[in-house]
Amino acid sequence: MAGSALRVAGRQLSQYSESGAPILLRQMFEPKSCTYTYLLGDRESREAILIDPVLETAHRDAQLVKELGLRLLYAVNTHCHADHITGSGLLRSLLPGCQSVISRLSGAQADIHIEDGDPIHFGRFALETRASPGHTAGCVTFVLDDHSMAFTGDTLLIRGCGRTDFQQGHRPLSPARDLSMVIWVPGF
């Protein structure tokens, strides 16, 4: 199985960020919860993060991190929900040194609680945290520091957006209160 985790677990999407820096990016999918997990790493420092790891695939994700020779710094979550059970806790035990990260507004436990504007650094890269309440009050979007990639969790889905009418759904009083948080998606 050691070699199969790399073949089954991930699809390489890009080798370079907009700035030309060599970023490692893998997209993985968990069909039961319909969750996409993303592994981002700095090819030089070998520091990495996982975005939205789910419990069902934590062992797969840890194996991929090891096979790629990465050091996982953070397991970061765009939100916490009944259909989106995080694998951060298990990853912390599988990969010593990994810390769990989630929005302070989520109400969930984590090693690090983040807020709008907080950076998450790994190697030469950083993710910018952007509050994107709606699906839950604590939803955040992570934007790569060169703005070449955005990881929206359930705020923005393929052909839709996350529901706001159940389990911690949150409708902001003024959705257009801050247009600087808008992310333009070509062709959407």
C-alpha positions as a Markdown table, in Angstrom:
| # | Residue | x | y | z |
|---|---|---|---|---|
| 1 | Met | 0.0 | 0.0 | 0.0 |
| 2 | Ala | 2.9 | 2.3 | 0.6 |
| 3 | Gly | 3.2 | 3.2 | -3.1 |
| 4 | Ser | -0.6 | 3.2 | -3.8 |
| 5 | Ala | -1.4 | 6.2 | -1.5 |
| 6 | Leu | 0.4 | 8.5 | -3.9 |
| 7 | Arg | -1.4 | 7.1 | -7.0 |
| 8 | Val | -4.9 | 7.0 | -5.4 |
| 9 | Ala | -4.8 | 9.9 | -3.1 |
| 10 | Gly | -3.9 | 12.9 | -5.1 |
| 11 | Arg | -4.0 | 14.7 | -8.4 |
| 12 | Gln | -1.3 | 17.3 | -9.1 |
| 13 | Leu | -2.9 | 20.5 | -10.2 |
| 14 | Ser | -0.1 | 22.9 | -10.6 |
| 15 | Gln | 3.7 | 23.0 | -10.1 |
| 16 | Tyr | 4.1 | 26.8 | -9.8 |
| 17 | Ser | 2.2 | 29.6 | -8.2 |
| 18 | Glu | 1.5 | 32.9 | -10.1 |
| 19 | Ser | 4.9 | 34.2 | -8.8 |
| 20 | Gly | 6.7 | 31.2 | -10.3 |
| 21 | Ala | 7.6 | 29.7 | -7.0 |
| 22 | Pro | 7.6 | 25.9 | -7.0 |
| 23 | Ile | 4.5 | 25.0 | -4.9 |
| 24 | Leu | 3.3 | 21.4 | -4.5 |
| 25 | Leu | -0.4 | 21.0 | -4.8 |
| 26 | Arg | -2.5 | 17.9 | -4.5 |
| 27 | Gln | -6.3 | 17.7 | -4.6 |
| 28 | Met | -7.9 | 14.7 | -2.9 |
| 29 | Phe | -11.6 | 13.7 | -2.6 |
| 30 | Glu | -13.6 | 11.8 | 0.0 |
| 31 | Pro | -16.9 | 10.6 | -1.5 |
| 32 | Lys | -18.9 | 9.9 | 1.6 |
| 33 | Ser | -18.8 | 13.5 | 2.8 |
| 34 | Cys | -18.1 | 14.9 | -0.7 |
| 35 | Thr | -15.2 | 16.8 | 0.7 |
| 36 | Tyr | -12.1 | 18.0 | -1.2 |
| 37 | Thr | -8.9 | 18.1 | 0.8 |
| 38 | Tyr | -5.9 | 20.0 | -0.5 |
| 39 | Leu | -2.2 | 19.4 | 0.3 |
| 40 | Leu | 0.0 | 22.4 | -0.3 |
| 41 | Gly | 3.7 | 22.3 | 0.2 |
| 42 | Asp | 6.9 | 24.3 | -0.4 |
| 43 | Arg | 9.1 | 22.1 | -2.6 |
| 44 | Glu | 12.3 | 23.6 | -1.1 |
| 45 | Ser | 11.6 | 23.8 | 2.6 |
| 46 | Arg | 9.3 | 20.7 | 2.5 |
| 47 | Glu | 6.9 | 22.5 | 4.9 |
| 48 | Ala | 3.2 | 21.7 | 4.1 |
| 49 | Ile | -0.4 | 22.3 | 5.1 |
| 50 | Leu | -3.6 | 20.3 | 4.6 |
| 51 | Ile | -6.8 | 22.2 | 4.0 |
| 52 | Asp | -10.0 | 20.5 | 5.1 |
| 53 | Pro | -8.8 | 17.1 | 6.1 |
| 54 | Val | -11.6 | 14.7 | 6.9 |
| 55 | Leu | -11.6 | 11.9 | 9.5 |
| 56 | Glu | -12.3 | 9.1 | 7.0 |
| 57 | Thr | -9.1 | 9.8 | 5.1 |
| 58 | Ala | -6.7 | 11.0 | 7.7 |
| 59 | His | -4.5 | 7.9 | 7.4 |
| 60 | Arg | -4.4 | 8.3 | 3.6 |
| 61 | Asp | -3.4 | 11.9 | 3.9 |
| 62 | Ala | -0.7 | 11.2 | 6.5 |
| 63 | Gln | 0.7 | 8.5 | 4.3 |
| 64 | Leu | 0.9 | 10.9 | 1.3 |
| 65 | Val | 2.6 | 13.5 | 3.4 |
| 66 | Lys | 5.2 | 10.9 | 4.4 |
| 67 | Glu | 5.7 | 9.6 | 0.9 |
| 68 | Leu | 6.3 | 13.1 | -0.5 |
| 69 | Gly | 8.9 | 13.8 | 2.3 |
| 70 | Leu | 6.9 | 16.7 | 3.7 |
| 71 | Arg | 6.6 | 18.1 | 7.2 |
| 72 | Leu | 3.0 | 18.9 | 7.9 |
| 73 | Leu | 2.8 | 22.1 | 10.0 |
| 74 | Tyr | -0.9 | 22.7 | 10.0 |
| 75 | Ala | -4.2 | 20.9 | 9.3 |
| 76 | Val | -6.5 | 23.9 | 8.6 |
| 77 | Asn | -10.2 | 23.9 | 8.3 |
| 78 | Thr | -12.5 | 26.2 | 6.4 |
| 79 | His | -15.4 | 25.3 | 8.7 |
| 80 | Cys | -16.8 | 22.6 | 11.0 |
| 81 | His | -20.1 | 21.0 | 10.4 |
| 82 | Ala | -21.9 | 17.7 | 10.9 |
| 83 | Asp | -21.2 | 16.6 | 7.3 |
| 84 | His | -17.6 | 17.9 | 7.5 |
| 85 | Ile | -15.9 | 16.1 | 10.4 |
| 86 | Thr | -12.3 | 17.2 | 10.6 |
| 87 | Gly | -9.4 | 14.8 | 10.6 |
| 88 | Ser | -7.2 | 17.3 | 12.3 |
| 89 | Gly | -7.1 | 15.6 | 15.7 |
| 90 | Leu | -6.1 | 12.3 | 14.2 |
| 91 | Leu | -3.5 | 13.9 | 12.0 |
| 92 | Arg | -1.9 | 15.5 | 15.0 |
| 93 | Ser | -1.4 | 12.1 | 16.5 |
| 94 | Leu | -0.2 | 10.5 | 13.2 |
| 95 | Leu | 2.2 | 13.4 | 12.3 |
| 96 | Pro | 3.8 | 14.9 | 15.4 |
| 97 | Gly | 4.3 | 18.6 | 15.1 |
| 98 | Cys | 1.1 | 19.2 | 13.1 |
| 99 | Gln | -1.2 | 21.8 | 14.7 |
| 100 | Ser | -5.0 | 22.1 | 14.1 |
| 101 | Val | -6.3 | 25.5 | 12.8 |
| 102 | Ile | -9.9 | 26.8 | 12.6 |
| 103 | Ser | -11.8 | 30.0 | 12.9 |
| 104 | Arg | -12.4 | 31.3 | 16.4 |
| 105 | Leu | -16.0 | 31.9 | 15.4 |
| 106 | Ser | -16.5 | 28.2 | 14.6 |
| 107 | Gly | -16.7 | 27.3 | 18.3 |
| 108 | Ala | -14.5 | 24.2 | 17.6 |
| 109 | Gln | -11.4 | 23.2 | 19.5 |
| 110 | Ala | -8.1 | 23.7 | 17.9 |
| 111 | Asp | -4.5 | 24.4 | 18.6 |
| 112 | Ile | -4.7 | 27.8 | 16.8 |
| 113 | His | -7.9 | 29.9 | 16.4 |
| 114 | Ile | -7.7 | 32.3 | 13.4 |
| 115 | Glu | -9.6 | 35.4 | 12.4 |
| 116 | Asp | -10.1 | 37.4 | 9.3 |
| 117 | Gly | -6.7 | 38.6 | 8.0 |
| 118 | Asp | -4.6 | 36.1 | 9.8 |
| 119 | Pro | -1.8 | 34.6 | 7.7 |
| 120 | Ile | -0.8 | 30.9 | 7.9 |
| 121 | His | 2.8 | 30.5 | 6.8 |
| 122 | Phe | 4.5 | 27.4 | 5.3 |
| 123 | Gly | 7.9 | 27.7 | 3.7 |
| 124 | Arg | 8.0 | 30.7 | 1.4 |
| 125 | Phe | 4.2 | 30.7 | 1.1 |
| 126 | Ala | 1.3 | 32.0 | 3.2 |
| 127 | Leu | -2.5 | 31.6 | 3.1 |
| 128 | Glu | -4.5 | 34.7 | 3.9 |
| 129 | Thr | -7.6 | 34.1 | 6.0 |
| 130 | Arg | -10.8 | 35.7 | 4.8 |
| 131 | Ala | -14.0 | 35.5 | 6.8 |
| 132 | Ser | -16.7 | 34.2 | 4.5 |
| 133 | Pro | -19.7 | 33.6 | 6.8 |
| 134 | Gly | -22.9 | 32.1 | 5.4 |
| 135 | His | -22.7 | 28.3 | 5.4 |
| 136 | Thr | -21.7 | 28.7 | 9.0 |
| 137 | Ala | -20.8 | 31.7 | 11.1 |
| 138 | Gly | -17.2 | 30.6 | 11.2 |
| 139 | Cys | -16.6 | 29.8 | 7.6 |
| 140 | Val | -13.3 | 31.1 | 6.2 |
| 141 | Thr | -11.7 | 31.1 | 2.8 |
| 142 | Phe | -8.0 | 30.7 | 2.4 |
| 143 | Val | -6.2 | 32.7 | -0.4 |
| 144 | Leu | -2.6 | 32.0 | -1.4 |
| 145 | Asp | -0.5 | 35.1 | -0.8 |
| 146 | Asp | 0.0 | 35.7 | -4.5 |
| 147 | His | -3.8 | 35.5 | -5.1 |
| 148 | Ser | -3.4 | 32.6 | -7.6 |
| 149 | Met | -5.5 | 30.2 | -5.6 |
| 150 | Ala | -8.5 | 30.3 | -3.2 |
| 151 | Phe | -9.8 | 27.5 | -1.1 |
| 152 | Thr | -13.4 | 28.2 | -0.2 |
| 153 | Gly | -14.6 | 25.1 | 1.6 |
| 154 | Asp | -18.4 | 25.0 | 1.4 |
| 155 | Thr | -18.8 | 28.8 | 0.9 |
| 156 | Leu | -18.5 | 28.3 | -2.8 |
| 157 | Leu | -19.2 | 24.9 | -4.4 |
| 158 | Ile | -18.9 | 23.6 | -7.9 |
| 159 | Arg | -22.1 | 25.0 | -9.5 |
| 160 | Gly | -23.4 | 26.5 | -6.2 |
| 161 | Cys | -22.8 | 27.6 | -2.7 |
| 162 | Gly | -23.2 | 26.1 | 0.8 |
| 163 | Arg | -26.6 | 26.2 | 2.4 |
| 164 | Thr | -27.2 | 28.8 | 5.0 |
| 165 | Asp | -30.6 | 27.5 | 6.4 |
| 166 | Phe | -29.4 | 24.8 | 8.8 |
| 167 | Gln | -26.9 | 23.9 | 11.5 |
| 168 | Gln | -25.1 | 27.2 | 12.3 |
| 169 | Gly | -26.1 | 28.8 | 9.0 |
| 170 | His | -25.4 | 32.5 | 9.1 |
| 171 | Arg | -26.8 | 35.2 | 7.0 |
| 172 | Pro | -24.8 | 38.4 | 7.4 |
| 173 | Leu | -26.8 | 41.6 | 8.1 |
| 174 | Ser | -25.2 | 43.3 | 5.1 |
| 175 | Pro | -23.7 | 40.8 | 2.6 |
| 176 | Ala | -22.1 | 43.7 | 0.6 |
| 177 | Arg | -20.6 | 45.4 | 3.7 |
| 178 | Asp | -17.0 | 44.7 | 2.6 |
| 179 | Leu | -16.5 | 44.1 | -1.1 |
| 180 | Ser | -12.8 | 43.6 | -0.5 |
| 181 | Met | -13.6 | 40.0 | 0.5 |
| 182 | Val | -15.2 | 39.2 | -2.8 |
| 183 | Ile | -13.2 | 36.6 | -4.9 |
| 184 | Trp | -13.8 | 36.8 | -8.6 |
| 185 | Val | -13.9 | 33.4 | -10.3 |
| 186 | Pro | -13.5 | 33.6 | -14.1 |
| 187 | Gly | -16.3 | 31.9 | -15.9 |
| 188 | Phe | -18.6 | 31.5 | -12.9 |
